[in-house]
Amino acid sequence: MPEQTVSAEQISSVPGSPAARRDAATVEPDAAAAKPDAAVVRDALGVGVAVGLSGFAFGVTSAGSGLTLLQTCALSLLVFTGASQFALVGAIAAGGNPLTAAAGAFFLGVRNTFYGLRLSQLLALPRFVRPLAAHWVIDETTAVSLAQPTRRAARLGFTVTGLTLYVLWNLTTLLGALGAEAIGDTDAWGLDAAGPAVFLALLAPMLRTAAERAVAGLAVVLGLGLLPVLPAGVPVLAAALAAPLVLWLKGRAPAGGEDR
């Protein structure tokens, strides 16, 4: 009886064979990871709308700090990173030097650079699109993109979140600035607290580990403690020292403990 040779393709086509199971294992995760476009759009719209509406608070805060309507809208159009914008107008409202205020805003915005490094690999956008997409690299677009199981879903989530948030943030900034001008003295209405309140609301959910909470707590202590002795805007920069200090202390701690 003549010998017959069986190819690898034939073996893998036999149901239940080890090769067939291995092939299925390499295909099934991708199929299972697929997420409907409608679900991605729904999640992206939810984040974009929820955060975009807080641009109203920035508009009010900025106008209350003395910036003109044009300056306020230009910040949202060109800077487009909420925490940095609030830090800038907050320092100016406190009487800080504009250069110091800009420095504080800059250091807060540096985090977006690290987001960009991660997203550039994940999204793999064409070169001609990257300069435009870079303007939308912020906390929310990064979070939505990284939560997606596939590159297609990540690109869709990034685009919908960025577009929704950019349009709403700028529209509500305009409405907030116009509203602040209409009501007059924002301090009399207590609206000067809107900026810090929104900033804390955005920050709090991000503090998941003990180290992150320690950094936040120490930063508050440094910022408030140095407020009476340093020029306005400088305590914000000094509070940034909390991160390397906590990391240094964590490195000297005995091994075996985990963040909770």
N, C-alpha and C positions, 0 to 999 in steps of 0.2 A: 504494500500500500504506500503510495508516494507521500512524502512529507509535505505538509502545507505550512507556509509562513503566514503569520497574522500580523498585520501592521498595527501601530499604536492607535491609528484612527479607528480601526475596526474594534479594538479592545475598548476604547473609550465610548464606542457607540452601544456597547452591551449594557442594558439597564442593570443597575445594582453593582456593577464592577467597581473596584477601587478607583480606577481612572475616571469612570463616569462620576463618581461621588466627588472626586477632586475638582473635576471641571465644573460641576454644579456649584461647588463651594466658592469658586472664583466668580461666578456669574450672579448668584443669588444675592450677595450683599449689595451689589450695585442696583439690582432690581428692587430690593427691599428698601434701599436708601432713597429711592425716587420719591419726590414730594410734589404734589400737584401745584401747578403755577398759581392757582386760585388761593391755595393756602399760604403760599409765600407772599403774595400780594396783600392778603388780608392781614398777616402779621406785620408786614412792612408799613401798611397804611395805619395800623393801630399805633405803632411807635411814632411815625411821622406826625400824625395828628395830635397825639397826646403831648409830645414835646414841643411841636411847632406852636401850639397855643400859648406857651410860656413866653414867646417873643413879646407879648403884650406887656408883661412885667418888665422886660428889658427896656421897651420903649418908654414906659413911665419912669423907670429909674434913671435912664439916660437924660431924658428931658428935665427931670428934677435935679440932676447934678449940674445943669447949666449948659449942656450941649444943645446945639440947634437941631431943628428937624432934619436938615440935610446931613449934618454930622452923624446923627443917630442912625439914619437909614443907610448911610455909607458904611458904618461899622458892620451892620448886619449883612449888607451886600458883599463887602470885600473881605471881612474877617471871618464871619460865619463860624464862630466857635463860642457857644454860649458862656462857658465859664470864664474865658479870657475877656469877653465883652463886659461881663458883670464886674470882673476884677478891675478893669480899666476905668469904668465910670464910677465905681465905688471909691477908688483911690482919688479920683479927680473931685468927687463930691466931698471927700474928707479934707480937701485942700492940698493934696499931694502934688508934687512936681510932675508935670506931664511925662517927662522922660522916665521917672521912677515908676509911674503908673503903667507906662508902656512896657517897661522891663518885666514887671510882674505878670502882665498879660502874656508876654512872650514866653516866659518860662512855663506858664500853664498850657500854652499851645504847643509846646515842644512834644508833648505826649502823642500828638497826632502824627509826628514823624515816625514813631515806632509802630503806630497802627498801619501806616503806609507801607512799611517794610513787610509786614505780614500780609496785608491785602494784595500787594503787588504779585506775590506768589500764588495766592488763592484765586484772584480774579483773572490774572494773565490777560489784561486788556491790551488792545492794539496801541502802538506807540502814540498815534495821533490823538487818542482819546485820553491818555493818562494825565496830561496837564489839566484838563477839565475835571476829570474824576478826582484829582488830588484835592480840589476845593471842597469836595464832599466827604473827605476822610475825617470823620468825627466819631465821638463815642457811639452814637446811635447806629450809624451805618456800619460801623465795625462790628458791633454786637449782633446785628441782624445777619450780616454776611457770614460771620463765623458760626452762627447757629444752623446754617444750611448744610445738608448732606452732600450736595453736588456742586460743581462749579457753575453750572447753569442756574441753579437756584440761588447761589451766592450772588451772581451777577444781577439777577432779577431783584433780589432783596435789596442789594446796594442801590440800584437805580431807583426803585420805587421809594425807598426810605429817603434817599438823598433829595429826590425831586419834591416829594411831599413836604419834607421838613424845610427845604430851602424856600419854597413858595410861601408856606404858612408862616414861617419865622419872619420873613421880610414883610409880609402883609400885616401881621399882628404887631410887629415893631412900629410900623407906620401908624396903625390905629392907636397904639399905646402912647406914642409921642404926641399925636394930635389930641388924645384925651387928656394927657397931662397939661398941655397948653390950655385946654379949655377949662380945667378945674382950678388952675392956678397953683398955689403952694402945695406941693405933694406931701411935704412934711406934716402939714396940718391934717391931712387925711390918713397919715400913717403909711403911705405908699412907699416911703423910703425903705421899708422893711421887705418889700416884695422881692427885690433882687437877692438878698441873702437867703430868704426863705426858699426861693426856687432853686438856688444853688445847693442848699442843704438837701432838698428833696431829690435832686439828681444824684448827689454824692452818696447819701445814706445807703441805698441798695447795693452799692459797689463794695462796701466794707464787709467782706465775707469772712476773712481770717483774722486771727488775733493780731498778727503783725500789721495788717491794714488798719485795724481799729486803733492800734497803738500809735501808728503814724498820724492818724487823724487827730487823736487826743492830744498828742504832743504838739502838733502844729497849732491847735487851738490855744494851748498854754503859751507857746512862744509868741503867737500873734497878739493875743490879748495882753500878755505880760510886757511886751516891748512897745505896745501902742502908746503909753504915756511918755516914753523916753526917746522915741525915734520919730523922724519925720513921717508924715502920712505916705503910705505906700511901701515903705521900707520893711515894716513888720511882716508884710505878706511874703517878701523875698526871704526874710530870716526864717519864716515858718517852713520854708522848703528844706531847711537843715534837718527837719524831723525824720525824713526818709533815710538818709545815710546813717543817722544816729541810731535809729531802731534796727537797721540792718547790721550795724556793727555790734550792737548789744546781742542781737539774735545769733550772730556768728560766734560770740564768746559763751553763749549759754551751753550747758551740758547737752550732749547728743541724746536722742531718744524721744524728745518731746515733739509733738506735731501740733500744727495750728488747728484750732477748733473754731 
